[in-house]
């Protein structure tokens, strides 16, 4: 019969605190530790990995398991670190560490998705019931522009090369704000998501009332899967920082933020890469006269590649007990 969670924590608190202290002292580079500290780091890492396995089995829903998972993830990155310029290190980082980190924090991504989905559905339904109210939320110029759009004419051919970088920069800016909003205890992140979700639902309601919602849907199909996924991921990373700020657990707030920040930064890196690809598609595929089915295929293929990478990346490269994830 498992011991109580309080007893479990009390018996192991000292070694967890010591491991967190060593990770903080190393600051991502094991060479900053003394030789004796390096040996101690290895011993504590192995012991704490075993503690995490027990916690996942007996206390999977307790916050202690979540915090312990973060500590083991940070220690893992330190113990298995290599020279920054190592090609092997870079391959491991992108093939396993990056997707594993994103998987470990998908709960925050799902919360970010909810912050967009709920207001989008609400404003869309409200706009269908009261179309005049939905239309009043848009300027007359914006409404006419959206209603008058035809597939293939959204961005003139001569301007697409210039539009691509502008689109990428704008999307990265939104993602960065959603990410940085974590330092406001998540308030700014939630506001950005809710506002964008509400506007998305309103726009579709207005266009649905005018009978041209399919034109906008056709435009966003090619890049929308990647673009929205990237926004959810970056906002989820911001919410992860907010959680560390509000619920530091047994660690100091500073240590908790450092550990969460290291993982969230990995997610933000993936977000920037995804937004770059989405911006290229939005500039050179979405505004073309390709049929609905072709744009849908582009969106589904790119979206499947992204989430396949997140779901499967590195699962065979690192033993399950060492993965920085929560099962």
Secondary structure, 3 states (H helix, E strand, C coil): CCCCHHHHHHHHHHHHHHHHHHHHHHCCCHHHCCHHHHHHHHHHHHHHHHHHHHHHHHCCCCHHHHHHHHHHHHHHHHHCCCCCCCHHHHHHHHHHHHHHHHHHCHHHHHHHHHHHHHHHHHHHHHHHHCHHHHHHCCCHHHHHHHHHCCCCCCCCHHHHHHHHHHHHHHHHHHHHHHHHHHHHCCHHHHHHHHHHHHHHHHHHHHHHHHCCHHHHHHHHHHHHHHHHHHHHHHHHHHHHHHHHHHCCCCCCHHHHHHHHHHHHHHHHHHHHHHHHHHHHHHHHHHCCCCCHHHHHHHHHHHHHHHHHHHHHCCCCCCCHHHCCCCC
